[in-house]
Structures are given as C-alpha cells and as structure tokens.
C-alpha cells in the first residue's frame, strides 16, 4: 500500500453473511497510532460478540483484508438436579446437568469423583446407563452398587465447572453375596465360617447350629462389621474345634424388608453325638421343621422315633436323610417327646429326647355393634370371648388402631369378669365413638 492513504472498512460475519459494523465500535486514530491503522473497540464484551471480524483496507491501487476471530470466555456454571434422590433397587433414576457459560468443550459424568466407562456420551457399554440430550443421565434398573455421588463436569481451555447429586438406596431386601461352604476337619483345628450380605437398612446377622443358638463357649467368637461399600460381614470363629461342634450351621441376614438365609454343614471327625437342646415350641395348624442336633463324622444314618414308633407314621410326618424332621399341620396330639438316633459307621449310636410343646393360638368369638338400632345417647356393650388358646393370653381392646386403657375414658368402661372374656361398655353414645 506504500504511503498512499488507506481506506478501512470493518465487517462482521453472521451466518456466512458480512455486515457492516456500527460506527460506535470503530475507534478513531490516536496521537500514538498511525493513520495506516484501524482499531475496533468492543466495550463490555458479551457472549453474542464472539465470532469472525473482517478488516478490509484499500487505496487507489490495491485491496487487502484480514479476518480476526474473537473468542469470548464466560465462566462455566454447572447445576445438577435433583441434589438427592432415594431410589429403590430395580427402579429408574434421572439426573439433569444444566451448563451455562462459553465455550463448552466437553461435558462428562463422574461417579464418586472418578470416570465411569458406562457414563460416557454416546453408545453405552451398559444399557442401564443412558446419557441423553441436554446432558440428562438416566439409570435404568438401579442396583446397590449404583449408590453414590454423581458429578457433572464441564470444561474448556481455560476453566471448569462442576456440580454433584447423590443417589441413595431406598429399602432393599438382604442379599447374601458370600456364603461359607461345607467343610470337613479334624478335631483340634480352628475354623472360620463367614457370610457377607448387602441390603438397606444394613442387615443384622444371627447364627444358629441345627436351628438352635450357638453354644456358649469361649471357643466360639461371633463378629460383625460393615465395610466402606456397605457390605455387612459376619463370621463365626471356632478355636480348637471338638467333634461335638459339628452340625448344620446357618447364617441369617435380616432387616425391615426381609431375610436371607444360608446353611452348610461343618463335619468334624468323631463318633456321633446328639446334643441336648431346650424344649421346642410349635404352633397348632402350622408346619414345624426340626433338625436333629447331631455332630460327629461320618454319620451312617439318622432316624426319629415317637412313643416307640419309628417316624414317619402318618403322611403329616416327613423324615430326610440329613436328619430333618418336618411335621405338617401340627395338632395338640403331636405334643410329647421325640427321640433322635444317630448311628456312626463304626456302629456307635447316640440318642437324645427332645420335648415338643404345641401351642394353640387364641381364637375369639366374632362380635359386632347393632348399628341399625343404636342412636346417640344410648348405652352399648359388646363382649370379647376367648373360644380357645393356651394361656397366658391378654385381651386388649383397641379403637382406631390404638389401645383403650382400663378404667373410664371417653365414656368407655372395660370390665373383665374372668381371664377368658372382656366386656366393653359405652355409657352414652356420641360421634366421638364412631370408628373401628
């Protein structure tokens, strides 16, 4: 362009179309600048000012131009909603990541602060994790391991922004993720039986031996603890095991939702020995399972006897090779002494009597108020009578699910003539007595 006077013109490219810049953006030359220069001044830059700017210079001999790219960086802000979700196992959950600011080069999801292969955008390696448009993360069929903190991380060349949401598990049935296996050992050795469970609330373990509580011995140590992953681990350690310590061990994990149970035999070489156990109670009309509390190994056979007769005698009785006795639909006549016999391969025999008591549950005579003839101000009374059931039995009156105390309350009197009946008397009926 030499020393010829230049003419400058600025344009902005918007969607491929060049438009003149408004005069307010053009800064006139200063004393320190040259008339051969042209400056565009953008005050208080906004995101919409980003884009391509074209400067064209010409004189009477030539034309030249240059393109300037203006990149506007706006601090990234990330908001994930909802902040917390409580989701039952098997249900679905959705998280939304709202990102503001520019430019946005990438948006990724993290779980507990680390990348998660299943949370990447696009096709997922697991159909349970789906990242959709507008950065919506959907978890299909939530599993216990899905609980935790989920972070949405947005970034560009200069800055990052992040926010997080917590997914907590709702109520979950206990599930055993590790179970001890059957073992056969020599007397004098030590052994450890372990079970691991997950669930919400965290389950509590109980251990039994042949259906009864573990022997009270300093050689038995029961422990339980919870890992950082909410796995509940319980174990039974037996020091210097004896032949009478053998039998069918069971670990039971229980929470408010239900139970999970595992059983397995611990075989300890030795002669058969049937352990003494406390009396057993069964409920009339229900089924009862009894495990013969036998130890020793190997055992040739286990049998049950009642009143000198080998069981089963009726179709309501079932005996299994492992020493399990099942009595179906218990009756009061089943009450008495059951004898378990265990025979070793060397011909040794051990026997033990087990006392069975059958408890009859209470049965009440139905009653009702004669609502068709009762009116406000009248007197009303109903009796609760016990038809059958073993003592001790308490007769308790309730109103709308809450116990009615003895004495007089709200005009209600409870009279107890004997231990088999109770009468509720309302001296003067009113609207406060409506209900069940």
Residue, then its C-alpha position, 0 to 999 in steps of 0.5 A: x500500500x506504500x504511503x498512499x492513504x488507506x481506506x478501512x472498512x470493518x465487517x462482521x460475519x453472521x451466518x456466512x453473511x458480512x455486515x457492516x459494523x456500527x460506527x460506535x465500535x470503530x475507534x478513531x486514530x490516536x496521537x500514538x497510532x498511525x493513520x495506516x491503522x484501524x482499531x475496533x473497540x468492543x466495550x463490555x464484551x458479551x457472549x453474542x460478540x464472539x465470532x469472525x471480524x473482517x478488516x478490509x483496507x484499500x487505496x487507489x491501487x490495491x485491496x487487502x483484508x484480514x479476518x480476526x476471530x474473537x473468542x469470548x470466555x464466560x465462566x462455566x456454571x454447572x447445576x445438577x438436579x435433583x441434589x438427592x434422590x432415594x431410589x429403590x433397587x430395580x427402579x429408574x433414576x434421572x439426573x439433569x446437568x444444566x451448563x451455562x457459560x462459553x465455550x463448552x468443550x466437553x461435558x462428562x459424568x463422574x461417579x464418586x469423583x472418578x470416570x465411569x466407562x458406562x457414563x460416557x456420551x454416546x453408545x453405552x457399554x451398559x444399557x442401564x446407563x443412558x446419557x441423553x440430550x441436554x446432558x440428562x443421565x438416566x439409570x435404568x434398573x438401579x442396583x446397590x452398587x449404583x449408590x453414590x455421588x454423581x458429578x457433572x463436569x464441564x470444561x474448556x481451555x481455560x476453566x471448569x465447572x462442576x456440580x454433584x447429586x447423590x443417589x441413595x438406596x431406598x429399602x432393599x431386601x438382604x442379599x447374601x453375596x458370600x456364603x461359607x461352604x461345607x467343610x470337613x476337619x479334624x478335631x483340634x483345628x480352628x475354623x472360620x465360617x463367614x457370610x457377607x450380605x448387602x441390603x438397606x437398612x444394613x442387615x443384622x446377622x444371627x447364627x444358629x447350629x441345627x436351628x438352635x443358638x450357638x453354644x456358649x463357649x469361649x471357643x466360639x467368637x461371633x463378629x460383625x462389621x460393615x465395610x466402606x461399600x456397605x457390605x455387612x460381614x459376619x463370621x463365626x470363629x471356632x478355636x480348637x474345634x471338638x467333634x461335638x461342634x459339628x452340625x448344620x450351621x446357618x447364617x441369617x441376614x435380616x432387616x425391615x424388608x426381609x431375610x436371607x438365609x444360608x446353611x452348610x454343614x461343618x463335619x468334624x471327625x468323631x463318633x456321633x453325638x446328639x446334643x441336648x437342646x431346650x424344649x421346642x415350641x410349635x404352633x397348632x395348624x402350622x408346619x414345624x421343621x426340626x433338625x436333629x442336633x447331631x455332630x460327629x463324622x461320618x454319620x451312617x444314618x439318622x432316624x426319629x422315633x415317637x412313643x416307640x414308633x419309628x417316624x414317619x407314621x402318618x403322611x403329616x410326618x416327613x423324615x430326610x436323610x440329613x436328619x430333618x424332621x418336618x411335621x405338617x399341620x401340627x395338632x395338640x396330639x403331636x405334643x410329647x417327646x421325640x427321640x433322635x438316633x444317630x448311628x456312626x459307621x463304626x456302629x456307635x449310636x447316640x440318642x437324645x429326647x427332645x420335648x415338643x410343646x404345641x401351642x394353640x393360638x387364641x381364637x375369639x368369638x366374632x362380635x359386632x355393634x347393632x348399628x341399625x338400632x343404636x342412636x346417640x345417647x344410648x348405652x352399648x356393650x359388646x363382649x370379647x370371648x376367648x373360644x380357645x388358646x393356651x394361656x397366658x393370653x391378654x385381651x386388649x381392646x383397641x379403637x382406631x388402631x390404638x389401645x383403650x386403657x382400663x378404667x373410664x375414658x371417653x365414656x368407655x368402661x372395660x370390665x373383665x369378669x374372668x381371664x377368658x372374656x372382656x366386656x366393653x361398655x359405652x355409657x352414652x353414645x356420641x360421634x366421638x365413638x364412631x370408628x373401628 
